[in-house]
Amino acid sequence: MEYESIESVNLLIDRIEDFEEMEGYTYIHCRGGVGRTGTIVGCLKARELFGYKDFDVLQVLRSFFSDMPKSAHRRTPDTSEQEKFIIDFTQKVGNHKNTQKDIILDSIKGCLMAGAAGDALGYPVEFMSYRDILSKYGNKGITRFDLSKDEKALVSDDTQMTLFTACGMLMGVTRGYMRGVGGAPEDYVDGAYLDWYYTQTGLKKRHIFDDYHYTWLRDLPELAHRRAPGNTCMSACEKLLNNEKVCNSSKGCGIKYYLNDEEITSIVVPSSVTTLGMYAFQRCSNLQSVYVSWPTPISAYKTFSETNLGKCTQIDARPLPDEILESYLELLLKEIDIVNPKIIITFGNQVSSIILDKKISVSEVRKKYFDKEINGKLYKIFPVYYPVGNGIFNIDKAIEDIKWIIKNY
């Protein structure tokens, strides 16, 4: 038996572990269910037992195999080559584990840095009209950081709250490790948001220890700046401070699915276009304007990519006219070509019509897709009700259609 490499078996086991995370099962078998099967199972056991001292993976494998009737006349694995492969694999498991850890850490850093960079690029123009942006920065809009007087690219409250969200979750994880007890990491985010609220207002809860705080970020001077925090964030934090239930009526400025036993119960999606590789649910704490997403390898979960057709907004949040949205169409098509999604969902009649270059009435095409060729590739595009603003009356229909698309495609 020949294997391409130890890494190819590691990738196979990655997929097996992915199925286990999703409560799935993997059936492993070869012709006899002993040699090649035993080799893969042996490597799987080596990964499971990594970190334990003085374990003999072949002994563990054969102990499991001894419960099978065929063990009376067969041995697993049944060649010395297969035994050697398992032993070599076991000796290199640590390298793979470290590589995985580095990839995850690099993904987390990349998400935070890229998000902050994009935020800093857009912050100076956040409340400018499309016309004013072109007037100040030229026909291509803002393409470089607009530095402050002290030569810094300033981030907005979005990055501030992202950092406090991450810090709150880390607090939950750390508490669990240090004390052996604790809730889900996201359950600690409320406290982190109160720390952020303190940096904006100087208000804090009264505790036995007067200066109690949840995160070390609270006392960083660099974060104690008001960068146009949203009314929803501020009012929700005020309710947290006063021990009131957080239930705001904002249209939201992120994306949020409310989950109940893995079912979508309500949805807030302010973006004009959402592209889905397949699907994933984003879970949030109390604020609609913040969403929490663990950086996860693509192989582990079905994922989505979310974007906007319009790359600007009017200061009073009025819908953009067709000509402005159409000016961004070429950029959107480039994004789709890069992401290469399995399916695409467009929200609302206006955006759906512009992208498909034909008049679309969502009510007439529910659960139907249109083929669109982009850079030589054919994509399925599903128009769905726009579930915010005036479209909030169709939110149940939007949920129903999205669930149907997820199930069938």
Phi and psi in degrees as a GROMACS rama.xvg file:
@    title "Ramachandran Plot"
@    xaxis  label "Phi"
@    yaxis  label "Psi"
@TYPE xy
-123.415  137.612  GLU-2
-112.063  149.056  TYR-3
-60.1958  -45.7115  GLU-4
-172.832  164.824  SER-5
-62.0226  -36.377  ILE-6
-64.959  -34.574  GLU-7
-65.0561  -35.992  SER-8
-70.4987  -37.4001  VAL-9
-58.9485  -41.8485  ASN-10
-64.7467  -39.3765  LEU-11
-62.0501  -44.7594  LEU-12
-67.8349  -32.6775  ILE-13
-55.4503  -44.6788  ASP-14
-66.6055  -40.0511  ARG-15
-60.4176  -43.8422  ILE-16
-66.0668  -32.7364  GLU-17
-61.2656  -44.4708  ASP-18
-63.1273  -38.1172  PHE-19
-64.951  -38.6274  GLU-20
-62.0724  -32.6208  GLU-21
-93.5486  18.428  MET-22
59.4655  35.522  GLU-23
-102.03  177.067  GLY-24
-127.594  150.13  TYR-25
-122.544  127.28  THR-26
-102.063  118.418  TYR-27
-109.282  125.766  ILE-28
-158.391  148.348  HIS-29
-123.272  -159.843  CYS-30
-62.3918  -47.6757  ARG-31
-102.734  -11.6662  GLY-32
70.7417  25.9917  GLY-33
-130.515  -55.4456  VAL-34
-75.5824  -73.6507  GLY-35
-65.636  -39.1969  ARG-36
-61.7235  -45.4908  THR-37
-62.8619  -34.2061  GLY-38
-65.0351  -46.5526  THR-39
-66.6235  -43.0132  ILE-40
-63.9341  -38.6388  VAL-41
-61.1862  -42.6536  GLY-42
-66.1001  -37.7104  CYS-43
-62.9359  -42.7595  LEU-44
-65.4633  -35.5226  LYS-45
-61.877  -39.5746  ALA-46
-67.5185  -42.8189  ARG-47
-63.5988  -36.0258  GLU-48
-95.4628  6.12461  LEU-49
-59.4828  132.128  PHE-50
106.508  -22.2279  GLY-51
-81.4247  140.47  TYR-52
-86.9154  145.348  LYS-53
57.6726  36.0544  ASP-54
-95.1534  144.978  PHE-55
-106.085  105.713  ASP-56
-63.8375  -34.3343  VAL-57
-66.9743  -37.5162  LEU-58
-66.6933  -41.5798  GLN-59
-61.6801  -45.7782  VAL-60
-59.718  -46.6987  LEU-61
-71.7549  -25.2936  ARG-62
-66.1524  -43.011  SER-63
-64.789  -41.4493  PHE-64
-66.5817  -26.776  PHE-65
-63.4993  -19.3498  SER-66
-79.4216  -7.85803  ASP-67
-93.6369  140.844  MET-68
-55.9014  -37.1821  PRO-69
-69.688  -11.7178  LYS-70
-65.0063  -15.4094  SER-71
-68.3831  -24.6314  ALA-72
-134.308  6.31757  HIS-73
-131.591  159.726  ARG-74
-127.239  140.767  ARG-75
-123.764  137.6  THR-76
-67.8163  168.679  PRO-77
-106.736  10.5407  ASP-78
-134.511  153.669  THR-79
-66.2963  -29.6287  SER-80
-63.144  -42.0392  GLU-81
-67.8744  -39.255  GLN-82
-60.1423  -45.6625  GLU-83
-62.5371  -38.3648  LYS-84
-62.278  -43.8058  PHE-85
-62.5522  -42.4869  ILE-86
-64.7689  -43.9187  ILE-87
-62.7933  -41.4929  ASP-88
-60.9192  -44.6397  PHE-89
-60.2215  -40.535  THR-90
-68.5284  -20.8226  GLN-91
-109.145  6.16156  LYS-92
-58.3063  -40.9601  VAL-93
-58.3786  -36.586  GLY-94
-62.6384  -42.1964  ASN-95
-67.0187  -42.2383  HIS-96
-60.4447  -43.0296  LYS-97
-65.6237  -38.7028  ASN-98
-62.7564  -44.6572  THR-99
-59.3479  -44.0351  GLN-100
-61.6838  -43.3243  LYS-101
-63.6573  -39.3551  ASP-102
-63.8527  -43.8182  ILE-103
-64.791  -45.8713  ILE-104
-62.7541  -40.0176  LEU-105
-65.8647  -36.8709  ASP-106
-64.3641  -42.1025  SER-107
-63.1235  -47.6432  ILE-108
-60.9318  -42.664  LYS-109
-62.1074  -42.0805  GLY-110
-61.484  -45.7904  CYS-111
-66.9753  -44.6769  LEU-112
-69.2817  -43.9327  MET-113
-65.4613  -40.1514  ALA-114
-63.1636  -42.505  GLY-115
-66.4229  -39.3818  ALA-116
-64.9895  -45.1941  ALA-117
-64.6304  -38.1475  GLY-118
-62.987  -45.0489  ASP-119
-65.9304  -32.3903  ALA-120
-69.1574  -39.5368  LEU-121
-89.6196  -16.5689  GLY-122
-57.851  -42.4959  TYR-123
-63.6966  -21.3821  PRO-124
-111.6  10.7735  VAL-125
-55.8171  -38.4256  GLU-126
-111.538  17.5184  PHE-127
-92.6874  149.553  MET-128
-76.7793  162.604  SER-129
-55.919  -43.6529  TYR-130
-65.392  -41.3062  ARG-131
-66.9942  -35.7774  ASP-132
-62.1848  -47.4575  ILE-133
-64.726  -36.0861  LEU-134
-64.9727  -38.9673  SER-135
-84.3729  -37.7922  LYS-136
-112.528  -2.72426  TYR-137
97.5523  177.301  GLY-138
-64.1238  -25.0087  ASN-139
-87.9928  -0.488307  LYS-140
74.4481  -161.584  GLY-141
-79.13  122.602  ILE-142
-123.214  -6.70891  THR-143
-132.958  158.624  ARG-144
-62.3529  131.601  PHE-145
-93.4553  97.4439  ASP-146
-74.4199  151.864  LEU-147
-77.2258  -178.833  SER-148
-62.3581  -29.2097  LYS-149
-97.4757  25.4291  ASP-150
63.3131  41.1021  GLU-151
-123.148  146.002  LYS-152
-90.3923  109.679  ALA-153
-83.5105  138.665  LEU-154
-95.5297  164.066  VAL-155
-97.3987  -172.019  SER-156
-64.2848  -20.2746  ASP-157
-61.7892  -47.0001  ASP-158
-69.6369  -38.9481  THR-159
-54.3169  -49.9132  GLN-160
-71.6723  -29.954  MET-161
-60.6531  -44.8477  THR-162
-65.718  -41.4807  LEU-163
-68.5045  -34.8646  PHE-164
-61.1782  -49.3779  THR-165
-61.402  -41.4173  ALA-166
-65.5906  -37.9177  CYS-167
-64.0136  -42.3495  GLY-168
-67.0138  -39.7159  MET-169
-63.0229  -35.0764  LEU-170
-61.3871  -42.5981  MET-171
-62.5747  -44.3164  GLY-172
-63.6825  -45.5571  VAL-173
-62.7442  -43.08  THR-174
-60.3625  -40.8692  ARG-175
-61.9888  -42.2901  GLY-176
-70.1298  -39.736  TYR-177
-79.4547  -34.6463  MET-178
-106.81  -14.6574  ARG-179
80.741  -1.04652  GLY-180
-136.618  154.773  VAL-181
162.38  161.806  GLY-182
-89.9904  -167.646  GLY-183
-65.6106  144.412  ALA-184
-51.9692  -39.5698  PRO-185
-68.6736  -15.8238  GLU-186
-68.8981  -13.9908  ASP-187
-96.6237  0.525654  TYR-188
-70.2158  -32.2169  VAL-189
-54.273  -45.2896  ASP-190
-63.0563  -38.1189  GLY-191
-65.4412  -37.6373  ALA-192
-66.1218  -33.537  TYR-193
-65.6477  -35.6236  LEU-194
-64.2501  -42.7585  ASP-195
-61.3937  -42.7943  TRP-196
-59.492  -36.4001  TYR-197
-62.3745  -39.1014  TYR-198
-66.4434  -21.0448  THR-199
-94.4593  -28.5806  GLN-200
-127.313  -19.4834  THR-201
79.3255  6.01425  GLY-202
-94.4562  143.001  LEU-203
-152.876  162.067  LYS-204
-73.5832  153.272  LYS-205
-85.791  129.75  ARG-206
-128.058  169.331  HIS-207
-57.0216  -42.3216  ILE-208
-95.8808  114.207  PHE-209
-58.0475  -32.7673  ASP-210
-105.043  29.719  ASP-211
-63.6161  135.577  TYR-212
-145.801  159.957  HIS-213
-90.0371  -30.2553  TYR-214
-128.573  154.1  THR-215
-77.5097  -14.5574  TRP-216
-67.3133  -25.7506  LEU-217
-56.6109  -34.2747  ARG-218
-99.1465  12.8369  ASP-219
-80.8176  119.337  LEU-220
-57.8335  -32.7417  PRO-221
-64.2466  -22.3888  GLU-222
-97.3783  -5.63882  LEU-223
-87.5468  55.6839  ALA-224
-133.368  139.937  HIS-225
-86.3754  117.044  ARG-226
-118.127  65.0189  ARG-227
54.0176  54.449  ALA-228
-63.6705  142.607  PRO-229
-70.975  149.812  GLY-230
-60.6665  -36.6132  ASN-231
-62.1275  -45.3467  THR-232
-61.5144  -45.437  CYS-233
-66.8104  -44.574  MET-234
-69.0511  -36.1377  SER-235
-67.0307  -40.9685  ALA-236
-65.5022  -36.0173  CYS-237
-61.7302  -39.4485  GLU-238
-66.4826  -40.0929  LYS-239
-59.4667  -42.8896  LEU-240
-61.3184  -36.2437  LEU-241
-95.5525  12.7898  ASN-242
58.62  35.1706  ASN-243
-102.757  156.586  GLU-244
-68.4649  133.082  LYS-245
-89.1487  113.593  VAL-246
-150.557  88.0244  CYS-247
-98.9054  166.105  ASN-248
-110.649  20.0747  SER-249
-66.6131  152.104  SER-250
-72.4174  -15.5191  LYS-251
85.8814  159.159  GLY-252
-135.063  11.3945  CYS-253
-123.898  -147.474  GLY-254
-132.791  135.497  ILE-255
-146.733  127.822  LYS-256
-108.929  132.574  TYR-257
-91.8922  130.068  TYR-258
-111.024  144.728  LEU-259
-141.488  104.902  ASN-260
54.2589  46.8074  ASP-261
68.5421  11.0175  GLU-262
-107.636  143.188  GLU-263
-73.3349  124.904  ILE-264
-107.224  -28.6521  THR-265
-159.296  162.647  SER-266
-145.095  140.049  ILE-267
-125.317  111.226  VAL-268
-133.846  95.2768  VAL-269
-79.3555  -11.5504  PRO-270
-73.3465  155.401  SER-271
-78.2748  -31.8946  SER-272
-138.664  134.706  VAL-273
-122.478  125.142  THR-274
-103.549  133.867  THR-275
-115.547  122.481  LEU-276
-66.4401  -49.5089  GLY-277
-148.563  -84.5564  MET-278
-165.528  158.317  TYR-279
-155.658  152.093  ALA-280
-104.796  133.406  PHE-281
-101.236  128.115  GLN-282
-106.264  136.759  ARG-283
-121.343  165.45  CYS-284
-88.6249  -144.393  SER-285
-76.7498  -22.1662  ASN-286
-93.6953  127.455  LEU-287
-67.1336  -22.3064  GLN-288
-87.9186  3.04212  SER-289
-125.414  132.894  VAL-290
-125.285  148.816  TYR-291
-112.382  123.83  VAL-292
-135.864  120.635  SER-293
-72.0985  129.406  TRP-294
-64.1757  119.637  PRO-295
-131.863  138.619  THR-296
-55.768  143.871  PRO-297
-56.1582  -34.8016  ILE-298
-66.6348  -19.9084  SER-299
-84.6313  -35.9964  ALA-300
-139.472  152.761  TYR-301
-68.9637  138.942  LYS-302
-127.237  166.392  THR-303
-133.06  159.532  PHE-304
-122.354  133.963  SER-305
-119.983  133.864  GLU-306
-146.993  177.952  THR-307
-119.817  143.143  ASN-308
-70.9412  -50.5899  LEU-309
-80.8665  129.768  GLY-310
-99.4391  14.1898  LYS-311
-145.997  172.422  CYS-312
-142.583  154.731  THR-313
-82.1954  148.94  GLN-314
-61.4213  -26.2292  ILE-315
-101.073  13.0445  ASP-316
66.2234  18.0561  ALA-317
-67.5555  151.953  ARG-318
-59.3696  145.553  PRO-319
-78.0022  143.65  LEU-320
-68.7548  159.045  PRO-321
-54.8637  -41.4955  ASP-322
-63.551  -32.3832  GLU-323
-73.3717  -44.3018  ILE-324
-62.1755  -39.7648  LEU-325
-64.0193  -29.6682  GLU-326
-67.556  -18.8598  SER-327
-98.8827  -1.37837  TYR-328
-60.3526  -43.285  LEU-329
-60.1685  -40.457  GLU-330
-65.3573  -41.3614  LEU-331
-61.2338  -42.5106  LEU-332
-63.2286  -34.0347  LEU-333
-66.7252  -40.4433  LYS-334
-60.5171  -45.3895  GLU-335
-62.2472  -40.1705  ILE-336
-62.6279  -36.0713  ASP-337
-73.36  -46.3275  ILE-338
-70.5776  -35.6649  VAL-339
53.4509  60.3606  ASN-340
-74.0644  157.862  PRO-341
-71.5443  -43.8268  LYS-342
-136.94  163.242  ILE-343
-130.23  134.645  ILE-344
-114.341  127.413  ILE-345
-110.949  139.945  THR-346
-104.323  121.848  PHE-347
92.3119  157.819  GLY-348
-64.8092  -41.9543  ASN-349
-63.5281  -54.168  GLN-350
-66.7628  -41.6267  VAL-351
-59.804  -42.0233  SER-352
-65.561  -40.8608  SER-353
-67.4622  -43.7858  ILE-354
-69.1133  -39.8471  ILE-355
-88.5618  -5.57595  LEU-356
57.512  38.7904  ASP-357
-158.019  156.604  LYS-358
-71.2905  124.634  LYS-359
-119.434  131.712  ILE-360
-117.176  110.784  SER-361
-55.8909  -36.8498  VAL-362
-61.4183  -22.3359  SER-363
-95.2768  -11.0495  GLU-364
-128.171  26.5148  VAL-365
-59.6606  135.489  ARG-366
63.8545  22.0317  LYS-367
-118.188  148.152  LYS-368
-118.554  157.937  TYR-369
-119.334  137.465  PHE-370
-81.7651  134.201  ASP-371
-136.368  129.085  LYS-372
-89.0815  127.215  GLU-373
-129.691  114.402  ILE-374
52.233  44.478  ASN-375
83.9101  -2.16216  GLY-376
-111.846  143.86  LYS-377
-99.8199  126.103  LEU-378
-118.242  145.774  TYR-379
-92.474  124.788  LYS-380
-118.227  122.66  ILE-381
-107.344  113.38  PHE-382
-73.4773  135.815  PRO-383
-134.107  152.904  VAL-384
-55.371  141.386  TYR-385
-77.7243  114.431  TYR-386
-92.3673  21.9735  PRO-387
-135.51  177.238  VAL-388
59.7108  -133.699  GLY-389
-64.1903  -24.5366  ASN-390
-75.7105  -3.50032  GLY-391
-61.7166  -22.1405  ILE-392
-70.8073  -17.3718  PHE-393
-104.867  16.6283  ASN-394
-61.6191  -37.5351  ILE-395
-65.4229  -37.4091  ASP-396
-68.7878  -37.1697  LYS-397
-62.8704  -44.3418  ALA-398
-61.8423  -46.6451  ILE-399
-57.537  -45.3867  GLU-400
-68.758  -40.9988  ASP-401
-63.9503  -42.8318  ILE-402
-62.8587  -39.0186  LYS-403
-65.5013  -41.2011  TRP-404
-64.3703  -44.9738  ILE-405
-58.3854  -44.0969  ILE-406
-68.6197  -37.9016  LYS-407
-98.3387  -14.1297  ASN-408
